[in-house]
Amino acid sequence: MMRRISATLIFVFMLGIPFAFGASIHGRYRTPRRSLHRTRTHVARWNPVLRGSHDSMLRQNEEIDRLKLTRINNDQELEELELRGELVNIHESKSLRLASNLEFNRRFCRPWTRAFLEDLSEAFYQQFHQPIQVTSAVRTVDQQARLQLWNRNAAPIYGDTASSHLAGLTVDIGKGPMSRKQRAWFDRYVLKLQQLGLVEAAEERRQACYHIMVSSRYDEYRTNLADSEAPR
């Protein structure tokens, strides 16, 4: 009888060892709990005031066709337009700078586009005592074709949505140096002119610039504005 009881006790003791050992392991090595506070990745929404669109590209080309302007194919045609004064030189000033990598024979635009640049840069300088910078102006078809090789967002060469740079109406203005306050001011200034049908503007996302095409109607607007502000 005693042998049977002893055997039973030994058997129960042996069964208890694995459970006790397992409990000891789990006690020392607990599975880490997941944090109750998950990290949230904030993705900034792209919502520019001056948003480009397919319709805007169409309007830019309609303006070129309305004025019967030439889309410049090569450097020879570009030089002829410059010599005839149909394209004018963009002058640097305290309020207007040209990007150092902008070639000298590309520092040209239509006369009314230069007038817009002068007015915009002067207003910006009066507000912030800093200049704006032109990063691109007139382009040729040859140049745009080379641009398309590495920039998949470059506008087409031909068609209803071709780049308006090819006719010299358009400039790109760098936004990289601008503060948030300066960009907000810039947006308001240009948006007002866009609502009047005087410019077509877009803030580029992948290139740090504003793309702005200026209508020839800007000359009339500028004259009327000067007359209204003249002393009586």
C-alpha positions as CSV (number, residue, x, y, z in Angstrom):
1,M,0.0,0.0,0.0
2,M,2.8,2.4,0.9
3,R,4.7,1.6,-2.3
4,R,1.5,2.4,-4.3
5,I,1.1,5.8,-2.5
6,S,4.8,6.7,-3.0
7,A,4.6,5.8,-6.7
8,T,1.5,8.0,-7.1
9,L,3.2,11.0,-5.4
10,I,6.3,10.7,-7.5
11,F,4.2,10.5,-10.7
12,V,2.2,13.7,-9.7
13,F,5.5,15.5,-8.8
14,M,7.0,14.6,-12.2
15,L,3.9,15.9,-14.0
16,G,4.2,19.2,-12.2
17,I,7.8,20.0,-13.2
18,P,7.1,20.9,-16.9
19,F,4.2,23.2,-15.9
20,A,6.2,25.0,-13.3
21,F,9.2,25.3,-15.7
22,G,7.0,26.7,-18.4
23,A,5.4,29.2,-16.0
24,S,8.8,30.3,-15.0
25,I,9.9,30.9,-18.6
26,H,6.7,32.8,-19.5
27,G,7.1,34.9,-16.3
28,R,10.6,36.0,-17.4
29,Y,10.1,36.4,-21.1
30,R,6.8,38.1,-21.7
31,T,5.6,38.9,-25.2
32,P,5.8,42.7,-25.6
33,R,2.5,44.3,-25.9
34,R,1.8,46.5,-28.9
35,S,1.8,50.2,-28.2
36,L,-1.7,51.6,-27.8
37,H,-0.5,54.8,-29.6
38,R,0.2,54.0,-33.2
39,T,2.4,56.3,-35.1
40,R,0.5,58.3,-37.7
41,T,2.2,59.3,-40.9
42,H,1.1,62.8,-41.9
43,V,0.9,63.3,-45.7
44,A,0.6,66.9,-46.7
45,R,-2.1,67.5,-49.3
46,W,-1.1,69.3,-52.5
47,N,-3.7,72.0,-52.8
48,P,-2.2,75.1,-54.6
49,V,-4.1,78.3,-55.1
50,L,-2.7,78.6,-58.6
51,R,-3.6,75.1,-60.0
52,G,-2.7,74.1,-63.5
53,S,-5.1,72.2,-65.7
54,H,-5.8,70.9,-69.2
55,D,-8.2,73.7,-69.8
56,S,-5.6,76.3,-68.8
57,M,-3.1,74.8,-71.3
58,L,-5.8,75.1,-74.0
59,R,-6.4,78.8,-73.1
60,Q,-2.7,79.5,-73.3
61,N,-2.6,78.1,-76.8
62,E,-5.8,79.9,-77.8
63,E,-4.0,83.1,-76.9
64,I,-1.0,82.3,-79.0
65,D,-3.3,81.5,-82.0
66,R,-5.4,84.6,-81.4
67,L,-2.3,86.7,-81.7
68,K,-1.0,84.7,-84.6
69,L,2.4,84.3,-82.9
70,T,5.1,82.0,-84.1
71,R,6.1,79.0,-82.2
72,I,9.9,79.2,-82.3
73,N,11.6,76.2,-83.8
74,N,15.3,76.9,-83.3
75,D,18.0,79.4,-82.4
76,Q,18.0,81.0,-85.8
77,E,14.2,81.9,-85.6
78,L,14.8,83.0,-82.0
79,E,17.5,85.4,-83.0
80,E,15.4,86.9,-85.8
81,L,12.6,87.7,-83.4
82,E,15.0,89.3,-81.0
83,L,16.5,91.4,-83.7
84,R,13.1,92.6,-84.9
85,G,12.1,93.5,-81.3
86,E,9.2,91.1,-81.2
87,L,11.0,89.5,-78.2
88,V,12.6,91.9,-75.7
89,N,15.4,91.4,-73.2
90,I,14.5,90.9,-69.5
91,H,16.5,93.4,-67.5
92,E,17.8,92.6,-64.1
93,S,17.1,95.1,-61.3
94,K,17.1,95.4,-57.5
95,S,13.6,93.7,-57.7
96,L,14.2,91.2,-60.5
97,R,16.9,88.6,-60.8
98,L,17.6,86.0,-63.6
99,A,18.8,82.5,-62.8
100,S,22.5,82.1,-63.4
101,N,21.9,79.0,-65.5
102,L,19.5,80.8,-67.9
103,E,21.3,81.2,-71.2
104,F,21.7,84.8,-72.5
105,N,19.7,84.2,-75.7
106,R,16.9,82.7,-73.5
107,R,16.5,85.9,-71.4
108,F,13.8,87.2,-73.7
109,C,10.0,87.4,-73.7
110,R,7.1,89.3,-75.3
111,P,7.0,93.1,-74.4
112,W,3.8,92.7,-72.4
113,T,5.2,89.8,-70.5
114,R,8.2,92.0,-69.5
115,A,5.8,94.7,-68.4
116,F,4.1,92.2,-66.1
117,L,7.4,91.1,-64.7
118,E,8.4,94.7,-64.0
119,D,5.1,95.4,-62.2
120,L,5.1,92.1,-60.2
121,S,8.7,92.4,-59.1
122,E,8.4,96.0,-58.1
123,A,5.3,95.3,-56.0
124,F,6.9,92.2,-54.4
125,Y,10.1,94.3,-53.6
126,Q,8.1,97.1,-52.0
127,Q,6.3,94.5,-49.8
128,F,9.3,92.3,-48.8
129,H,12.5,94.1,-49.9
130,Q,13.6,91.0,-51.8
131,P,13.7,90.3,-55.5
132,I,11.9,87.6,-57.5
133,Q,13.8,85.3,-59.8
134,V,13.0,84.3,-63.3
135,T,14.2,80.7,-63.9
136,S,12.9,80.3,-67.5
137,A,11.5,82.4,-70.3
138,V,11.4,81.9,-74.1
139,R,12.2,78.4,-75.4
140,T,12.6,76.8,-78.8
141,V,11.0,73.6,-80.0
142,D,14.5,72.1,-80.1
143,Q,15.1,73.0,-76.5
144,Q,11.7,71.7,-75.4
145,A,12.4,68.4,-77.1
146,R,15.6,68.0,-75.1
147,L,13.7,68.9,-71.9
148,Q,11.2,66.1,-72.5
149,L,14.0,63.6,-72.5
150,W,14.6,64.0,-68.7
151,N,11.5,65.8,-67.5
152,R,8.4,63.7,-68.0
153,N,6.2,66.5,-66.9
154,A,7.4,68.9,-69.7
155,A,4.6,70.1,-71.9
156,P,4.3,68.8,-75.5
157,I,5.9,70.5,-78.5
158,Y,2.9,70.4,-80.7
159,G,-0.9,70.3,-80.3
160,D,-3.5,72.2,-78.4
161,T,-1.6,71.8,-75.1
162,A,1.9,72.7,-76.4
163,S,4.2,74.7,-74.1
164,S,3.5,78.4,-74.3
165,H,7.2,79.1,-73.6
166,L,7.6,78.4,-77.4
167,A,5.9,81.7,-78.2
168,G,7.7,83.8,-75.7
169,L,4.6,84.8,-73.6
170,T,5.5,82.7,-70.6
171,V,8.0,82.9,-67.8
172,D,8.8,80.6,-64.8
173,I,9.4,82.3,-61.5
174,G,11.3,80.5,-58.7
175,K,9.4,79.8,-55.5
176,G,12.2,78.1,-53.6
177,P,13.5,81.3,-51.9
178,M,10.0,82.5,-50.9
179,S,8.7,82.2,-47.4
180,R,5.1,81.0,-46.7
181,K,4.0,84.6,-46.3
182,Q,5.6,85.6,-49.5
183,R,4.0,82.8,-51.4
184,A,0.6,83.7,-50.0
185,W,1.1,87.3,-51.2
186,F,2.3,86.1,-54.6
187,D,-0.7,83.8,-55.0
188,R,-3.2,86.6,-54.2
189,Y,-1.5,89.0,-56.6
190,V,-1.4,86.6,-59.6
191,L,-4.8,85.1,-58.9
192,K,-6.4,88.5,-59.2
193,L,-4.9,88.9,-62.7
194,Q,-5.9,85.4,-63.6
195,Q,-9.5,86.1,-62.6
196,L,-9.4,89.1,-65.0
197,G,-8.3,86.8,-67.8
198,L,-4.9,88.5,-68.0
199,V,-2.6,85.6,-67.1
200,E,-2.7,81.8,-66.9
201,A,-0.7,80.6,-63.9
202,A,0.2,77.3,-62.3
203,E,2.3,76.5,-59.2
204,E,4.5,73.6,-60.3
205,R,4.8,70.7,-57.9
206,R,7.9,68.9,-59.0
207,Q,9.7,72.0,-60.2
208,A,10.2,74.8,-57.7
209,C,8.5,77.5,-59.7
210,Y,5.4,79.3,-60.9
211,H,4.5,79.0,-64.6
212,I,2.9,82.2,-65.8
213,M,1.6,83.0,-69.3
214,V,0.7,86.7,-69.9
215,S,-2.0,87.8,-72.3
216,S,-1.3,90.8,-74.6
217,R,-4.4,92.3,-72.9
218,Y,-2.1,93.1,-70.0
219,D,-0.8,96.2,-71.8
220,E,-4.3,97.7,-71.9
221,Y,-5.0,96.8,-68.3
222,R,-1.7,98.5,-67.3
223,T,-2.5,101.6,-69.2
224,N,-6.0,101.9,-67.7
225,L,-4.6,101.3,-64.3
226,A,-2.1,104.1,-64.7
227,D,-4.8,106.5,-66.0
228,S,-7.0,105.7,-63.0
229,E,-4.2,106.4,-60.5
230,A,-2.9,109.6,-62.2
231,P,-3.6,112.8,-60.3
232,R,-6.6,114.8,-61.5
